[in-house]
Amino acid sequence: MPNRTKQLLPAGTPVRLVADVEQRDKYKRLLAYVYRTRDNLFVNLSLVRDGYAVPYTFPPNVAHTNEFVAAAADARNAGRGLWSACR
């Protein structure tokens, strides 16, 4: 996943962070949806759709849960990304 993230967001790439209900979890980690500024790519969803991430929900931050779950199932069924090693 780190290499895929670096491909999508090379150092210095402008991004826009969008919070859901809460901005931080109980460990003070920032929770945000990441959009690449130049083309508005939804980076979180792209990583899941391409098979390089799995959804992990932090309620009450559930705005995109259905999209993530569907994208993950599709990636797994298609054997994309890291799922290609699980055939």
N, CA, C and O atoms as a GROMACS GRO file, in nm:
protein
  348
    1MET      N    1   0.081  -0.120   0.000
    1MET     CA    2   0.000   0.000   0.000
    1MET      C    3   0.085   0.126   0.000
    1MET      O    4   0.052   0.220  -0.072
    2PRO      N    5   0.194   0.134   0.077
    2PRO     CA    6   0.271   0.258   0.076
    2PRO      C    7   0.317   0.298  -0.064
    2PRO      O    8   0.314   0.416  -0.098
    3ASN      N    9   0.360   0.200  -0.144
    3ASN     CA   10   0.404   0.235  -0.279
    3ASN      C   11   0.289   0.288  -0.363
    3ASN      O   12   0.307   0.383  -0.439
    4ARG      N   13   0.172   0.229  -0.351
    4ARG     CA   14   0.056   0.276  -0.427
    4ARG      C   15   0.017   0.416  -0.382
    4ARG      O   16  -0.016   0.501  -0.465
    5THR      N   17   0.022   0.440  -0.254
    5THR     CA   18  -0.010   0.574  -0.204
    5THR      C   19   0.091   0.675  -0.257
    5THR      O   20   0.053   0.785  -0.296
    6LYS      N   21   0.218   0.639  -0.259
    6LYS     CA   22   0.321   0.728  -0.313
    6LYS      C   23   0.300   0.753  -0.462
    6LYS      O   24   0.330   0.862  -0.512
    7GLN      N   25   0.251   0.654  -0.534
    7GLN     CA   26   0.221   0.674  -0.677
    7GLN      C   27   0.108   0.775  -0.694
    7GLN      O   28   0.114   0.862  -0.780
    8LEU      N   29   0.006   0.762  -0.611
    8LEU     CA   30  -0.108   0.853  -0.620
    8LEU      C   31  -0.075   0.991  -0.566
    8LEU      O   32  -0.125   1.092  -0.617
    9LEU      N   33   0.009   0.996  -0.463
    9LEU     CA   34   0.039   1.122  -0.395
    9LEU      C   35   0.191   1.138  -0.375
    9LEU      O   36   0.240   1.124  -0.263
   10PRO      N   37   0.264   1.166  -0.482
   10PRO     CA   38   0.407   1.191  -0.462
   10PRO      C   39   0.427   1.307  -0.365
   10PRO      O   40   0.338   1.391  -0.349
   11ALA      N   41   0.542   1.311  -0.302
   11ALA     CA   42   0.571   1.418  -0.205
   11ALA      C   43   0.538   1.553  -0.266
   11ALA      O   44   0.576   1.582  -0.380
   12GLY      N   45   0.469   1.635  -0.190
   12GLY     CA   46   0.434   1.770  -0.234
   12GLY      C   47   0.303   1.781  -0.310
   12GLY      O   48   0.263   1.891  -0.348
   13THR      N   49   0.235   1.669  -0.333
   13THR     CA   50   0.107   1.672  -0.404
   13THR      C   51   0.003   1.744  -0.318
   13THR      O   52  -0.020   1.705  -0.204
   14PRO      N   53  -0.060   1.848  -0.372
   14PRO     CA   54  -0.165   1.916  -0.295
   14PRO      C   55  -0.287   1.826  -0.276
   14PRO      O   56  -0.332   1.761  -0.371
   15VAL      N   57  -0.340   1.823  -0.156
   15VAL     CA   58  -0.459   1.744  -0.125
   15VAL      C   59  -0.557   1.831  -0.048
   15VAL      O   60  -0.521   1.934   0.009
   16ARG      N   61  -0.681   1.785  -0.047
   16ARG     CA   62  -0.786   1.847   0.034
   16ARG      C   63  -0.834   1.740   0.130
   16ARG      O   64  -0.866   1.629   0.088
   17LEU      N   65  -0.840   1.773   0.258
   17LEU     CA   66  -0.888   1.680   0.359
   17LEU      C   67  -1.031   1.717   0.397
   17LEU      O   68  -1.062   1.834   0.420
   18VAL      N   69  -1.117   1.616   0.403
   18VAL     CA   70  -1.257   1.638   0.438
   18VAL      C   71  -1.289   1.551   0.559
   18VAL      O   72  -1.274   1.429   0.555
   19ALA      N   73  -1.332   1.614   0.665
   19ALA     CA   74  -1.368   1.541   0.786
   19ALA      C   75  -1.511   1.489   0.775
   19ALA      O   76  -1.592   1.540   0.698
   20ASP      N   77  -1.539   1.388   0.854
   20ASP     CA   78  -1.674   1.335   0.867
   20ASP      C   79  -1.729   1.392   0.998
   20ASP      O   80  -1.710   1.511   1.024
   21VAL      N   81  -1.794   1.314   1.078
   21VAL     CA   82  -1.853   1.364   1.202
   21VAL      C   83  -1.744   1.406   1.302
   21VAL      O   84  -1.751   1.514   1.360
   22GLU      N   85  -1.645   1.320   1.320
   22GLU     CA   86  -1.536   1.349   1.414
   22GLU      C   87  -1.406   1.367   1.337
   22GLU      O   88  -1.382   1.299   1.237
   23GLN      N   89  -1.322   1.459   1.382
   23GLN     CA   90  -1.195   1.482   1.314
   23GLN      C   91  -1.083   1.393   1.366
   23GLN      O   92  -0.985   1.369   1.295
   24ARG      N   93  -1.096   1.343   1.488
   24ARG     CA   94  -0.991   1.260   1.547
   24ARG      C   95  -1.052   1.141   1.620
   24ARG      O   96  -1.165   1.150   1.670
   25ASP      N   97  -0.977   1.030   1.627
   25ASP     CA   98  -1.025   0.915   1.702
   25ASP      C   99  -0.976   0.925   1.847
   25ASP      O  100  -0.914   1.025   1.885
   26LYS      N  101  -1.002   0.823   1.927
   26LYS     CA  102  -0.967   0.829   2.068
   26LYS      C  103  -0.816   0.833   2.092
   26LYS      O  104  -0.772   0.866   2.202
   27TYR      N  105  -0.738   0.799   1.989
   27TYR     CA  106  -0.592   0.806   2.000
   27TYR      C  107  -0.536   0.936   1.941
   27TYR      O  108  -0.415   0.952   1.927
   28LYS      N  109  -0.627   1.028   1.908
   28LYS     CA  110  -0.592   1.159   1.853
   28LYS      C  111  -0.541   1.154   1.709
   28LYS      O  112  -0.481   1.250   1.661
   29ARG      N  113  -0.564   1.040   1.639
   29ARG     CA  114  -0.525   1.031   1.499
   29ARG      C  115  -0.625   1.109   1.414
   29ARG      O  116  -0.746   1.104   1.440
   30LEU      N  117  -0.575   1.179   1.315
   30LEU     CA  118  -0.660   1.254   1.224
   30LEU      C  119  -0.738   1.158   1.136
   30LEU      O  120  -0.679   1.068   1.076
   31LEU      N  121  -0.868   1.175   1.129
   31LEU     CA  122  -0.955   1.096   1.043
   31LEU      C  123  -1.006   1.187   0.932
   31LEU      O  124  -1.075   1.285   0.960
   32ALA      N  125  -0.972   1.155   0.808
   32ALA     CA  126  -1.014   1.242   0.699
   32ALA      C  127  -1.023   1.164   0.570
   32ALA      O  128  -0.954   1.065   0.549
   33TYR      N  129  -1.110   1.212   0.483
   33TYR     CA  130  -1.115   1.165   0.345
   33TYR      C  131  -1.018   1.253   0.268
   33TYR      O  132  -1.017   1.375   0.285
   34VAL      N  133  -0.936   1.191   0.183
   34VAL     CA  134  -0.830   1.263   0.113
   34VAL      C  135  -0.865   1.273  -0.036
   34VAL      O  136  -0.895   1.173  -0.101
   35TYR      N  137  -0.862   1.395  -0.086
   35TYR     CA  138  -0.887   1.421  -0.228
   35TYR      C  139  -0.765   1.488  -0.289
   35TYR      O  140  -0.715   1.587  -0.236
   36ARG      N  141  -0.716   1.433  -0.401
   36ARG     CA  142  -0.605   1.495  -0.472
   36ARG      C  143  -0.659   1.619  -0.542
   36ARG      O  144  -0.757   1.610  -0.616
   37THR      N  145  -0.598   1.733  -0.518
   37THR     CA  146  -0.650   1.861  -0.562
   37THR      C  147  -0.661   1.872  -0.714
   37THR      O  148  -0.762   1.921  -0.765
   38ARG      N  149  -0.560   1.829  -0.787
   38ARG     CA  150  -0.557   1.856  -0.932
   38ARG      C  151  -0.672   1.793  -1.010
   38ARG      O  152  -0.715   1.847  -1.112
   39ASP      N  153  -0.721   1.678  -0.964
   39ASP     CA  154  -0.828   1.611  -1.039
   39ASP      C  155  -0.941   1.563  -0.948
   39ASP      O  156  -1.032   1.493  -0.994
   40ASN      N  157  -0.936   1.600  -0.820
   40ASN     CA  158  -1.039   1.563  -0.723
   40ASN      C  159  -1.051   1.412  -0.702
   40ASN      O  160  -1.157   1.362  -0.664
   41LEU      N  161  -0.941   1.338  -0.727
   41LEU     CA  162  -0.941   1.194  -0.704
   41LEU      C  163  -0.966   1.166  -0.556
   41LEU      O  164  -0.897   1.223  -0.470
   42PHE      N  165  -1.061   1.082  -0.525
   42PHE     CA  166  -1.092   1.040  -0.389
   42PHE      C  167  -0.991   0.929  -0.356
   42PHE      O  168  -1.014   0.813  -0.388
   43VAL      N  169  -0.883   0.965  -0.292
   43VAL     CA  170  -0.770   0.875  -0.271
   43VAL      C  171  -0.810   0.754  -0.186
   43VAL      O  172  -0.772   0.642  -0.219
   44ASN      N  173  -0.884   0.774  -0.079
   44ASN     CA  174  -0.926   0.663   0.006
   44ASN      C  175  -1.000   0.558  -0.077
   44ASN      O  176  -0.970   0.439  -0.068
   45LEU      N  177  -1.095   0.602  -0.156
   45LEU     CA  178  -1.174   0.510  -0.238
   45LEU      C  179  -1.089   0.446  -0.346
   45LEU      O  180  -1.107   0.327  -0.376
   46SER      N  181  -0.999   0.520  -0.404
   46SER     CA  182  -0.911   0.465  -0.508
   46SER      C  183  -0.826   0.351  -0.453
   46SER      O  184  -0.810   0.249  -0.520
   47LEU      N  185  -0.772   0.367  -0.334
   47LEU     CA  186  -0.691   0.261  -0.273
   47LEU      C  187  -0.773   0.135  -0.249
   47LEU      O  188  -0.724   0.024  -0.272
   48VAL      N  189  -0.896   0.150  -0.204
   48VAL     CA  190  -0.983   0.035  -0.182
   48VAL      C  191  -1.022  -0.028  -0.315
   48VAL      O  192  -1.015  -0.150  -0.331
   49ARG      N  193  -1.063   0.053  -0.410
   49ARG     CA  194  -1.108   0.004  -0.541
   49ARG      C  195  -0.997  -0.071  -0.615
   49ARG      O  196  -1.023  -0.168  -0.687
   50ASP      N  197  -0.873  -0.025  -0.596
   50ASP     CA  198  -0.759  -0.088  -0.665
   50ASP      C  199  -0.702  -0.208  -0.588
   50ASP      O  200  -0.607  -0.272  -0.634
   51GLY      N  201  -0.760  -0.238  -0.472
   51GLY     CA  202  -0.718  -0.355  -0.397
   51GLY      C  203  -0.598  -0.333  -0.308
   51GLY      O  204  -0.529  -0.429  -0.273
   52TYR      N  205  -0.570  -0.209  -0.270
   52TYR     CA  206  -0.456  -0.179  -0.185
   52TYR      C  207  -0.495  -0.133  -0.045
   52TYR      O  208  -0.408  -0.094   0.033
   53ALA      N  209  -0.622  -0.139  -0.013
   53ALA     CA  210  -0.670  -0.105   0.121
   53ALA      C  211  -0.804  -0.174   0.142
   53ALA      O  212  -0.874  -0.209   0.047
   54VAL      N  213  -0.836  -0.194   0.267
   54VAL     CA  214  -0.968  -0.249   0.302
   54VAL      C  215  -1.039  -0.147   0.390
   54VAL      O  216  -0.974  -0.071   0.462
   55PRO      N  217  -1.171  -0.146   0.385
   55PRO     CA  218  -1.244  -0.048   0.466
   55PRO      C  219  -1.231  -0.078   0.615
   55PRO      O  220  -1.235  -0.194   0.658
   56TYR      N  221  -1.215   0.026   0.690
   56TYR     CA  222  -1.217   0.017   0.836
   56TYR      C  223  -1.295   0.138   0.883
   56TYR      O  224  -1.250   0.251   0.866
   57THR      N  225  -1.409   0.115   0.942
   57THR     CA  226  -1.499   0.222   0.980
   57THR      C  227  -1.479   0.263   1.124
   57THR      O  228  -1.465   0.178   1.213
   58PHE      N  229  -1.479   0.392   1.147
   58PHE     CA  230  -1.470   0.449   1.281
   58PHE      C  231  -1.599   0.525   1.310
   58PHE      O  232  -1.603   0.647   1.296
   59PRO      N  233  -1.706   0.454   1.352
   59PRO     CA  234  -1.831   0.525   1.381
   59PRO      C  235  -1.807   0.638   1.481
   59PRO      O  236  -1.728   0.622   1.574
   60PRO      N  237  -1.873   0.747   1.464
   60PRO     CA  238  -1.985   0.776   1.376
   60PRO      C  239  -1.945   0.826   1.237
   60PRO      O  240  -2.028   0.880   1.164
   61ASN      N  241  -1.818   0.807   1.199
   61ASN     CA  242  -1.770   0.854   1.068
   61ASN      C  243  -1.798   0.748   0.962
   61ASN      O  244  -1.713   0.664   0.931
   62VAL      N  245  -1.918   0.752   0.907
   62VAL     CA  246  -1.962   0.645   0.817
   62VAL      C  247  -2.016   0.698   0.683
   62VAL      O  248  -2.090   0.628   0.615
   63ALA      N  249  -1.979   0.819   0.646
   63ALA     CA  250  -2.036   0.882   0.526
   63ALA      C  251  -2.014   0.801   0.399
   63ALA      O  252  -2.100   0.802   0.311
   64HIS      N  253  -1.902   0.730   0.388
   64HIS     CA  254  -1.870   0.659   0.263
   64HIS      C  255  -1.862   0.508   0.282
   64HIS      O  256  -1.807   0.438   0.196
   65THR      N  257  -1.914   0.457   0.392
   65THR     CA  258  -1.903   0.314   0.421
   65THR      C  259  -1.954   0.226   0.309
   65THR      O  260  -1.886   0.131   0.270
   66ASN      N  261  -2.072   0.255   0.256
   66ASN     CA  262  -2.128   0.170   0.151
   66ASN      C  263  -2.040   0.169   0.027
   66ASN      O  264  -2.022   0.064  -0.035
   67GLU      N  265  -1.985   0.284  -0.011
   67GLU     CA  266  -1.895   0.291  -0.127
   67GLU      C  267  -1.770   0.207  -0.103
   67GLU      O  268  -1.726   0.133  -0.192
   68PHE      N  269  -1.712   0.219   0.016
   68PHE     CA  270  -1.591   0.145   0.047
   68PHE      C  271  -1.615  -0.006   0.048
   68PHE      O  272  -1.535  -0.082  -0.007
   69VAL      N  273  -1.724  -0.049   0.108
   69VAL     CA  274  -1.755  -0.192   0.116
   69VAL      C  275  -1.777  -0.250  -0.024
   69VAL      O  276  -1.727  -0.357  -0.056
   70ALA      N  277  -1.851  -0.178  -0.108
   70ALA     CA  278  -1.876  -0.225  -0.244
   70ALA      C  279  -1.746  -0.229  -0.325
   70ALA      O  280  -1.722  -0.324  -0.399
   71ALA      N  281  -1.662  -0.127  -0.311
   71ALA     CA  282  -1.536  -0.122  -0.384
   71ALA      C  283  -1.443  -0.234  -0.340
   71ALA      O  284  -1.373  -0.294  -0.422
   72ALA      N  285  -1.441  -0.265  -0.211
   72ALA     CA  286  -1.355  -0.371  -0.159
   72ALA      C  287  -1.400  -0.508  -0.211
   72ALA      O  288  -1.318  -0.590  -0.250
   73ALA      N  289  -1.530  -0.531  -0.212
   73ALA     CA  290  -1.583  -0.658  -0.263
   73ALA      C  291  -1.549  -0.673  -0.411
   73ALA      O  292  -1.510  -0.781  -0.455
   74ASP      N  293  -1.563  -0.566  -0.486
   74ASP     CA  294  -1.531  -0.570  -0.628
   74ASP      C  295  -1.383  -0.598  -0.650
   74ASP      O  296  -1.348  -0.678  -0.736
   75ALA      N  297  -1.296  -0.532  -0.574
   75ALA     CA  298  -1.151  -0.553  -0.588
   75ALA      C  299  -1.115  -0.698  -0.554
   75ALA      O  300  -1.035  -0.761  -0.623
   76ARG      N  301  -1.175  -0.748  -0.448
   76ARG     CA  302  -1.145  -0.886  -0.408
   76ARG      C  303  -1.193  -0.985  -0.514
   76ARG      O  304  -1.119  -1.076  -0.552
   77ASN      N  305  -1.316  -0.968  -0.561
   77ASN     CA  306  -1.371  -1.058  -0.662
   77ASN      C  307  -1.292  -1.053  -0.792
   77ASN      O  308  -1.280  -1.154  -0.862
   78ALA      N  309  -1.237  -0.936  -0.826
   78ALA     CA  310  -1.161  -0.920  -0.950
   78ALA      C  311  -1.013  -0.955  -0.931
   78ALA      O  312  -0.938  -0.960  -1.029
   79GLY      N  313  -0.971  -0.978  -0.808
   79GLY     CA  314  -0.832  -1.011  -0.782
   79GLY      C  315  -0.737  -0.896  -0.808
   79GLY      O  316  -0.624  -0.916  -0.853
   80ARG      N  317  -0.782  -0.773  -0.780
   80ARG     CA  318  -0.699  -0.656  -0.804
   80ARG      C  319  -0.606  -0.629  -0.686
   80ARG      O  320  -0.636  -0.665  -0.572
   81GLY      N  321  -0.494  -0.566  -0.716
   81GLY     CA  322  -0.401  -0.522  -0.612
   81GLY      C  323  -0.350  -0.637  -0.529
   81GLY      O  324  -0.308  -0.739  -0.582
   82LEU      N  325  -0.354  -0.620  -0.398
   82LEU     CA  326  -0.302  -0.723  -0.308
   82LEU      C  327  -0.386  -0.851  -0.312
   82LEU      O  328  -0.338  -0.957  -0.275
   83TRP      N  329  -0.510  -0.841  -0.357
   83TRP     CA  330  -0.596  -0.959  -0.368
   83TRP      C  331  -0.544  -1.056  -0.475
   83TRP      O  332  -0.581  -1.173  -0.475
   84SER      N  333  -0.461  -1.009  -0.566
   84SER     CA  334  -0.409  -1.097  -0.670
   84SER      C  335  -0.323  -1.210  -0.610
   84SER      O  336  -0.306  -1.314  -0.674
   85ALA      N  337  -0.271  -1.190  -0.490
   85ALA     CA  338  -0.190  -1.293  -0.424
   85ALA      C  339  -0.278  -1.399  -0.356
   85ALA      O  340  -0.226  -1.499  -0.307
   86CYS      N  341  -0.409  -1.376  -0.352
   86CYS     CA  342  -0.499  -1.465  -0.278
   86CYS      C  343  -0.581  -1.556  -0.368
   86CYS      O  344  -0.678  -1.616  -0.321
   87ARG      N  345  -0.546  -1.568  -0.491
   87ARG     CA  346  -0.629  -1.649  -0.581
   87ARG      C  347  -0.618  -1.795  -0.553
   87ARG      O  348  -0.682  -1.876  -0.620
   0.00000   0.00000   0.00000
